[in-house]
Amino acid sequence: MELQGKKVMVMGLGLNDGGLGSVKYALSKKVAELVITDSKDADILKPTIDQINALSTNTPITYILGEQNIESYTKVDIIIKNPGVPNNSPYLEVARKAGVSITTDFELFFEHIDSLEKPPTVIGITGTRGKSTTTALIYHILSNFYGKDKVLLGGNIRKSILNLLSEIQKDSYIVLELSSFQLDSIRYSPHIGVFTSFFADHLDRYSSIEDYFESKTHIVAFQSVNNFAVLNIDNERIANLSTQIKSKLTTYSIEDKNATLHIDDDNYIVHKNNKIIHIQDIPLFGEHNQYNVMAAIGVANIIGVDKYNLIQALKSFNGIEGRQQSLGEINGVEIINDTTSTMPVALMVAMDTFQDKPYVLICGGENKGLDYSDLDKHSCNNLKAIVLLPGSASLLIKKYISKVNIYDVLTLAEAVNLGFELAEAGERIVFSPGATSFGMFLNEFDRGDKFTALIQAKKDNL
């Protein structure tokens, strides 16, 4: 899509780097005029606006912040929409009727990659759960093998995908975490596509679970016979998808011994009859991380990482920030930060993972139209108490977990203080919200940052 000389709108500036990256990209393409919109007001967006004001540009820039004027969306040539803006936004509907072209930063990225004579290898990872850890692990493996100058990380990590374009070499490997929002509008798939899991989620945005799944399938839907798909076939929908793709298929499973990657009777992860690593040697909690490791091994084998370097990288990986992350101990109480838990299945995974000793669970927030009823069937082994943050999801958690003492609080600081009152030495505090952060926090990352800061303050006061 040619931006030069056009009047371009960046829709959804935001506080993360995505909107800012789109602004920088548009300016670099010498657009005639730039319009920047966001439903947040200028005071909230000041950190991002200050960075734009610091740029050296002669391009006229107009801001439309806070309350929106729908007509302004008809008076531009191209809209670069933030992936967080749903495709059925009334502003976009009006723009389409006016003949305005609509794209995203991810579509611009893939168009650029597709135009290169010798494109780098792009590895994309999606899934309702597991995509962040799998992305980080693949990046860790490839960085250890090829060096960090040859391996780039991007996608759903609070940094603009467009910033990677200037760093690409012809022999680069680009590892991308891709959410359904980012996959919605693109008609390109990565050279290697990984689909880790699928559960009901984001039903506050999608009209049905089928629409949500369809967006996820873009990870492999546009691949050619020369591309590769790495799919978790223990999920029924993904297993069905595996029979419909054009690309070369690698499957992984805990349940199916016929999968390309599986776990044998001796608890080794096996790739095509070759034992790779014993599950006890994986330095990550839980069965769900066995799936993540198998996905990463699948990618490493496609690319050609040798077994020795692969095993060394697997053993040296300690997880990612905010995903079942240990923040250490205070007075013998271990603290777990699982802020990226934004749905009921993530909460249940945390309950499974940390039930080896007594723990206090801090959870709750707002619901995304999801079903929490399975919580009442779930094991509450060693669950000592629940501390609930306010929100619609919290009401459902309280409804479906009835055998545990539950305490309601109004703030995260209250939750942390109460958690330490209830937990004793040798026990844990597990922060796994199982819900969104809307209302109390900017997003789950902001929520995790604030939780970590509260824990650090307690450590500083010891």
C-alpha positions as CSV (number, residue, x, y, z in Angstrom):
1,M,0.0,0.0,0.0
2,E,1.5,3.3,-1.1
3,L,1.5,5.9,1.6
4,Q,3.6,8.7,0.0
5,G,1.7,11.8,-0.7
6,K,-1.5,10.5,0.9
7,K,-3.6,11.8,3.8
8,V,-3.1,9.1,6.4
9,M,-4.9,8.4,9.7
10,V,-3.4,6.4,12.6
11,M,-6.4,5.2,14.4
12,G,-5.8,4.3,18.1
13,L,-2.5,5.9,19.2
14,G,-2.4,4.2,22.6
15,L,0.3,4.1,25.2
16,N,2.2,1.1,24.0
17,D,4.7,1.4,21.1
18,G,2.3,0.1,18.3
19,G,0.6,3.4,17.6
20,L,3.8,5.4,17.9
21,G,5.5,2.9,15.5
22,S,2.7,3.5,12.9
23,V,3.2,7.2,13.2
24,K,6.9,6.9,12.7
25,Y,6.4,4.6,9.7
26,A,3.8,6.9,8.1
27,L,6.2,9.9,8.5
28,S,9.1,7.9,7.0
29,K,6.9,7.3,3.9
30,K,6.5,11.0,3.4
31,V,2.7,11.2,3.8
32,A,1.1,14.5,2.8
33,E,-0.8,14.9,6.1
34,L,-1.1,12.7,9.3
35,V,-4.3,12.5,11.4
36,I,-3.9,10.8,14.8
37,T,-7.0,9.6,16.7
38,D,-7.7,7.9,20.0
39,S,-10.7,7.7,22.4
40,K,-8.4,8.6,25.3
41,D,-7.8,12.2,25.9
42,A,-4.5,14.1,25.6
43,D,-3.6,14.0,29.3
44,I,-3.7,10.2,29.3
45,L,-1.7,10.0,26.0
46,K,0.8,12.6,26.9
47,P,3.8,10.2,27.1
48,T,3.2,9.1,23.5
49,I,2.4,12.6,22.2
50,D,5.6,13.9,23.8
51,Q,7.6,11.4,21.8
52,I,5.8,12.4,18.6
53,N,6.5,16.1,19.2
54,A,10.1,15.3,19.6
55,L,10.3,13.9,16.1
56,S,11.8,16.0,13.4
57,T,9.1,16.4,10.7
58,N,7.6,18.9,8.4
59,T,4.4,16.8,7.9
60,P,1.3,18.5,9.2
61,I,-0.2,16.5,12.2
62,T,-3.7,16.8,13.5
63,Y,-4.9,15.1,16.7
64,I,-8.5,14.0,17.3
65,L,-8.5,12.8,20.9
66,G,-11.3,12.0,23.3
67,E,-14.7,12.4,21.7
68,Q,-14.5,11.4,18.1
69,N,-15.9,13.1,15.0
70,I,-17.1,10.3,12.7
71,E,-16.8,12.5,9.6
72,S,-13.1,12.8,10.0
73,Y,-12.8,9.1,9.1
74,T,-14.2,9.8,5.7
75,K,-11.7,12.6,4.9
76,V,-8.5,10.6,4.7
77,D,-7.1,8.3,2.0
78,I,-5.7,5.5,4.2
79,I,-6.4,4.4,7.8
80,I,-3.8,2.5,9.8
81,K,-5.9,1.0,12.5
82,N,-4.6,-0.3,15.8
83,P,-5.3,-4.0,16.1
84,G,-7.3,-3.3,19.2
85,V,-9.9,-1.6,17.1
86,P,-12.5,-4.1,16.0
87,N,-13.2,-4.4,12.3
88,N,-16.8,-3.7,12.8
89,S,-16.2,-0.3,14.4
90,P,-18.8,2.2,13.2
91,Y,-16.0,4.6,12.3
92,L,-14.4,2.0,10.0
93,E,-17.8,1.2,8.5
94,V,-18.3,4.8,7.5
95,A,-14.7,5.0,6.2
96,R,-15.2,1.9,4.0
97,K,-18.4,3.4,2.5
98,A,-16.4,6.5,1.7
99,G,-13.8,4.5,-0.2
100,V,-11.0,4.9,2.4
101,S,-8.4,2.1,2.4
102,I,-7.9,0.4,5.8
103,T,-4.8,-1.5,6.9
104,T,-2.9,-2.3,10.0
105,D,0.8,-2.2,11.1
106,F,0.9,-6.0,10.8
107,E,-0.4,-6.0,7.2
108,L,2.1,-3.3,6.3
109,F,4.8,-5.4,7.8
110,F,3.9,-8.6,5.9
111,E,3.5,-6.6,2.7
112,H,7.1,-5.4,3.1
113,I,8.4,-8.9,3.8
114,D,6.6,-10.3,0.8
115,S,8.1,-7.6,-1.5
116,L,11.7,-8.5,-0.6
117,E,13.8,-10.5,-3.1
118,K,15.3,-12.6,-0.4
119,P,12.9,-12.4,2.6
120,P,13.9,-13.4,6.1
121,T,12.3,-16.4,7.8
122,V,9.2,-15.3,9.7
123,I,8.0,-17.6,12.5
124,G,4.6,-16.7,13.9
125,I,3.0,-18.1,17.0
126,T,-0.6,-17.8,18.0
127,G,-3.0,-19.5,20.5
128,T,-5.3,-18.6,23.2
129,R,-2.8,-19.9,25.8
130,G,0.9,-20.6,25.4
131,K,1.8,-18.2,22.7
132,S,3.9,-15.8,24.8
133,T,6.0,-18.5,26.4
134,T,6.4,-20.4,23.2
135,T,7.4,-17.2,21.4
136,A,10.0,-16.4,24.0
137,L,11.3,-20.0,24.1
138,I,11.7,-20.1,20.3
139,Y,13.5,-16.7,20.4
140,H,15.8,-18.0,23.2
141,I,16.7,-21.2,21.2
142,L,17.4,-19.4,17.9
143,S,19.3,-16.5,19.6
144,N,21.6,-19.0,21.4
145,F,22.2,-20.8,18.1
146,Y,22.5,-18.0,15.6
147,G,23.3,-15.0,17.8
148,K,21.0,-12.2,18.8
149,D,21.9,-10.0,15.8
150,K,20.3,-12.6,13.4
151,V,17.1,-13.2,15.4
152,L,14.4,-10.5,15.9
153,L,11.5,-10.6,18.3
154,G,8.2,-8.8,17.7
155,G,4.4,-8.9,17.7
156,N,2.2,-8.8,20.8
157,I,5.0,-7.5,23.1
158,R,4.2,-3.8,23.5
159,K,6.7,-2.8,20.7
160,S,5.9,-1.8,17.2
161,I,6.3,-4.5,14.5
162,L,7.2,-1.8,12.0
163,N,10.4,-0.9,14.0
164,L,11.8,-4.3,13.0
165,L,11.9,-3.4,9.3
166,S,15.2,-1.4,9.6
167,E,16.9,-4.3,11.4
168,I,16.1,-7.1,8.9
169,Q,18.9,-8.9,7.1
170,K,18.3,-11.4,4.4
171,D,19.4,-14.3,6.7
172,S,17.4,-13.0,9.7
173,Y,14.9,-15.0,11.7
174,I,11.9,-13.0,12.9
175,V,9.9,-14.5,15.8
176,L,6.4,-13.0,16.2
177,E,3.8,-13.5,18.9
178,L,0.5,-12.9,17.1
179,S,-2.9,-12.3,18.8
180,S,-6.2,-12.8,17.0
181,F,-6.6,-9.0,16.9
182,Q,-3.3,-8.8,14.9
183,L,-4.3,-11.7,12.7
184,D,-7.8,-10.4,12.0
185,S,-7.1,-8.3,8.9
186,I,-4.0,-9.8,7.4
187,R,-4.0,-12.0,4.3
188,Y,-0.4,-13.3,4.8
189,S,0.8,-16.2,7.0
190,P,4.4,-16.6,8.3
191,H,6.8,-19.0,6.8
192,I,6.5,-21.2,9.9
193,G,3.1,-20.9,11.7
194,V,2.6,-22.3,15.3
195,F,-0.9,-22.8,16.8
196,T,-0.5,-23.6,20.5
197,S,-4.1,-23.9,21.8
198,F,-7.6,-22.7,21.5
199,F,-10.3,-21.9,24.1
200,A,-13.2,-19.5,24.2
201,D,-11.9,-16.0,24.6
202,H,-12.6,-12.4,23.5
203,L,-16.3,-13.0,23.1
204,D,-16.8,-9.4,24.0
205,R,-15.2,-8.6,20.6
206,Y,-16.2,-11.5,18.3
207,S,-19.8,-12.4,17.5
208,S,-19.1,-16.1,18.0
209,I,-16.3,-18.6,18.9
210,E,-16.2,-19.6,15.2
211,D,-15.3,-16.0,14.3
212,Y,-12.6,-15.9,16.9
213,F,-11.2,-19.2,15.7
214,E,-11.3,-18.1,12.0
215,S,-9.0,-15.1,12.9
216,K,-6.6,-17.5,14.6
217,T,-6.4,-19.7,11.5
218,H,-4.7,-16.9,9.6
219,I,-1.5,-18.1,11.2
220,V,-1.5,-20.9,8.5
221,A,-4.4,-20.2,6.2
222,F,-2.3,-18.3,3.6
223,Q,0.7,-20.6,3.6
224,S,2.1,-22.3,0.5
225,V,3.3,-25.9,0.1
226,N,6.8,-24.5,0.8
227,N,5.8,-23.3,4.3
228,F,5.5,-25.1,7.6
229,A,2.8,-25.5,10.3
230,V,3.4,-26.7,13.8
231,L,0.0,-27.6,15.4
232,N,-1.2,-28.9,18.8
233,I,-3.5,-31.7,17.8
234,D,-4.8,-32.3,21.3
235,N,-7.2,-29.5,20.6
236,E,-10.1,-30.7,18.4
237,R,-10.4,-27.5,16.4
238,I,-6.7,-27.3,15.7
239,A,-6.6,-31.1,14.8
240,N,-9.4,-30.5,12.3
241,L,-7.5,-27.5,10.9
242,S,-4.4,-29.7,10.4
243,T,-6.2,-31.8,7.8
244,Q,-7.0,-28.7,5.7
245,I,-3.7,-26.9,5.3
246,K,-1.4,-26.8,2.3
247,S,1.9,-26.5,4.1
248,K,4.3,-29.1,5.6
249,L,2.8,-30.3,8.9
250,T,4.5,-31.0,12.2
251,T,2.0,-32.1,14.9
252,Y,2.6,-32.3,18.7
253,S,0.6,-34.0,21.4
254,I,0.7,-35.4,24.9
255,E,-2.2,-37.8,24.2
256,D,-1.4,-39.1,20.7
257,K,1.8,-41.2,20.3
258,N,1.5,-40.9,16.5
259,A,2.1,-37.1,16.6
260,T,5.4,-35.9,15.2
261,L,6.3,-34.8,18.7
262,H,4.9,-36.6,21.7
263,I,5.8,-37.8,25.2
264,D,6.8,-41.5,25.4
265,D,6.3,-43.9,28.2
266,D,9.6,-42.9,29.8
267,N,8.4,-39.2,29.9
268,Y,10.8,-38.1,27.2
269,I,9.7,-35.6,24.6
270,V,10.2,-37.5,21.3
271,H,10.6,-36.1,17.8
272,K,10.3,-38.7,15.1
273,N,11.5,-41.5,17.4
274,N,14.4,-39.4,18.6
275,K,14.4,-38.7,22.4
276,I,15.0,-35.0,23.0
277,I,14.6,-34.1,26.7
278,H,13.0,-35.6,29.8
279,I,10.1,-33.6,31.1
280,Q,11.8,-33.4,34.5
281,D,14.7,-31.5,32.9
282,I,12.3,-28.7,31.7
283,P,12.8,-25.7,34.1
284,L,9.1,-24.6,33.8
285,F,6.0,-25.4,35.9
286,G,3.1,-27.5,34.6
287,E,1.9,-29.8,31.8
288,H,0.9,-26.8,29.7
289,N,4.6,-25.9,29.4
290,Q,5.3,-29.4,28.0
291,Y,3.1,-28.4,25.1
292,N,5.1,-25.1,24.7
293,V,8.4,-26.9,24.7
294,M,7.2,-29.4,22.1
295,A,6.1,-26.5,19.8
296,A,9.5,-24.9,20.2
297,I,11.3,-28.2,19.4
298,G,9.1,-28.5,16.3
299,V,10.3,-25.1,15.0
300,A,13.9,-25.8,16.0
301,N,14.0,-29.0,14.0
302,I,12.4,-27.3,10.9
303,I,15.1,-24.7,11.0
304,G,18.0,-27.1,11.7
305,V,19.1,-26.4,15.3
306,D,21.2,-29.4,16.4
307,K,20.2,-31.5,19.3
308,Y,23.0,-30.5,21.7
309,N,22.4,-26.8,21.3
310,L,18.6,-27.3,21.4
311,I,18.8,-29.2,24.8
312,Q,21.2,-26.6,26.2
313,A,18.8,-23.8,25.3
314,L,15.8,-25.6,26.7
315,K,17.5,-26.2,30.0
316,S,18.6,-22.5,30.3
317,F,15.1,-21.0,29.7
318,N,13.4,-19.7,32.8
319,G,10.1,-18.4,31.5
320,I,8.8,-14.9,30.9
321,E,7.7,-11.9,32.9
322,G,4.2,-12.0,34.1
323,R,3.5,-15.7,33.1
324,Q,3.7,-17.8,36.3
325,Q,6.8,-15.8,37.2
326,S,8.3,-16.3,40.6
327,L,9.1,-13.0,42.3
328,G,11.1,-14.7,45.1
329,E,10.1,-14.9,48.7
330,I,9.2,-12.6,51.5
331,N,9.4,-14.1,55.0
332,G,9.3,-17.6,53.5
333,V,6.2,-16.8,51.3
334,E,6.9,-17.3,47.6
335,I,5.1,-14.8,45.3
336,I,3.9,-15.8,41.8
337,N,3.1,-13.1,39.2
338,D,0.7,-14.6,36.6
339,T,-0.8,-11.3,35.4
340,T,-1.2,-12.5,31.8
341,S,-3.9,-14.8,33.1
342,T,-6.9,-13.0,31.5
343,M,-9.4,-15.8,31.2
344,P,-10.9,-18.7,33.3
345,V,-8.8,-21.5,31.7
346,A,-5.7,-19.6,32.6
347,L,-6.9,-19.4,36.2
348,M,-7.6,-23.1,36.3
349,V,-4.1,-23.8,34.9
350,A,-2.6,-21.8,37.7
351,M,-4.7,-23.7,40.2
352,D,-3.4,-27.0,38.8
353,T,0.2,-25.8,38.7
354,F,0.6,-24.4,42.2
355,Q,-1.5,-26.9,44.3
356,D,1.6,-28.7,45.5
357,K,1.6,-26.5,48.7
358,P,-0.8,-24.2,50.4
359,Y,-1.4,-20.9,48.6
360,V,-3.5,-17.7,48.7
361,L,-5.0,-16.8,45.3
362,I,-5.4,-13.2,44.3
363,C,-7.8,-13.1,41.3
364,G,-10.8,-11.4,39.7
365,G,-11.5,-8.4,37.4
366,E,-13.9,-7.9,34.5
367,N,-15.4,-10.7,32.3
368,K,-15.0,-10.9,28.5
369,G,-18.3,-12.8,28.0
370,L,-16.6,-16.1,29.1
371,D,-17.9,-19.1,31.1
372,Y,-16.6,-19.6,34.6
373,S,-18.8,-22.6,35.5
374,D,-16.0,-25.2,35.2
375,L,-14.4,-23.6,38.3
376,D,-16.8,-25.5,40.5
377,K,-15.5,-28.8,39.1
378,H,-11.9,-27.8,39.6
379,S,-9.6,-29.0,42.2
380,C,-9.1,-26.6,45.2
381,N,-6.3,-28.7,46.7
382,N,-4.2,-26.6,49.0
383,L,-6.2,-23.4,48.1
384,K,-6.1,-21.6,51.4
385,A,-8.1,-18.5,50.5
386,I,-9.2,-16.3,47.6
387,V,-8.7,-12.5,47.6
388,L,-11.0,-11.0,44.9
389,L,-10.5,-7.8,43.0
390,P,-13.7,-6.0,42.0
391,G,-15.4,-6.8,38.7
392,S,-18.0,-8.8,36.9
393,A,-15.7,-11.9,36.6
394,S,-15.2,-11.8,40.3
395,L,-18.9,-12.3,40.9
396,L,-18.7,-15.5,38.8
397,I,-15.6,-16.7,40.6
398,K,-17.4,-16.3,43.9
399,K,-20.4,-18.1,42.5
400,Y,-18.5,-21.2,41.3
401,I,-15.9,-21.6,44.1
402,S,-17.8,-22.1,47.3
403,K,-15.6,-24.3,49.5
404,V,-12.9,-21.7,50.2
405,N,-12.8,-18.5,52.3
406,I,-13.2,-15.5,49.9
407,Y,-12.3,-11.9,50.8
408,D,-13.4,-8.9,48.7
409,V,-11.1,-5.9,48.3
410,L,-11.2,-2.7,46.4
411,T,-7.6,-2.3,45.3
412,L,-4.6,-4.3,44.4
413,A,-2.6,-2.9,47.3
414,E,-5.3,-4.2,49.7
415,A,-5.2,-7.6,48.0
416,V,-1.4,-7.9,48.4
417,N,-1.5,-6.8,52.1
418,L,-4.3,-9.3,52.8
419,G,-2.5,-12.0,51.0
420,F,0.5,-11.6,53.3
421,E,-1.8,-11.7,56.3
422,L,-3.3,-15.0,55.2
423,A,-0.1,-16.8,53.9
424,E,2.5,-18.3,56.1
425,A,6.1,-19.3,55.7
426,G,6.4,-22.3,53.3
427,E,3.3,-21.2,51.4
428,R,2.6,-19.1,48.3
429,I,0.7,-16.0,47.1
430,V,-0.4,-16.6,43.5
431,F,-1.6,-13.6,41.5
432,S,-3.6,-15.1,38.6
433,P,-6.6,-12.8,37.8
434,G,-8.3,-15.0,35.3
435,A,-10.0,-11.9,34.0
436,T,-9.3,-8.6,32.2
437,S,-7.8,-5.5,33.7
438,F,-10.4,-3.1,32.4
439,G,-11.3,-0.3,34.8
440,M,-8.5,-0.8,37.4
441,F,-5.5,-0.9,35.0
442,L,-4.5,0.1,31.5
443,N,-3.9,-3.5,30.5
444,E,-2.6,-6.8,32.0
445,F,1.0,-5.5,31.6
446,D,0.2,-2.4,33.7
447,R,-1.5,-4.7,36.2
448,G,1.6,-6.9,36.4
449,D,3.9,-3.9,36.8
450,K,1.8,-2.5,39.7
451,F,1.8,-5.9,41.4
452,T,5.6,-6.3,41.0
453,A,6.0,-2.8,42.4
454,L,3.9,-3.6,45.5
455,I,6.0,-6.7,46.1
456,Q,9.3,-4.8,45.6
457,A,8.1,-2.2,48.1
458,K,7.5,-4.9,50.7
459,K,11.0,-6.3,50.0
460,D,12.5,-2.8,50.4
461,N,10.8,-2.4,53.8
462,L,12.1,-5.7,55.3
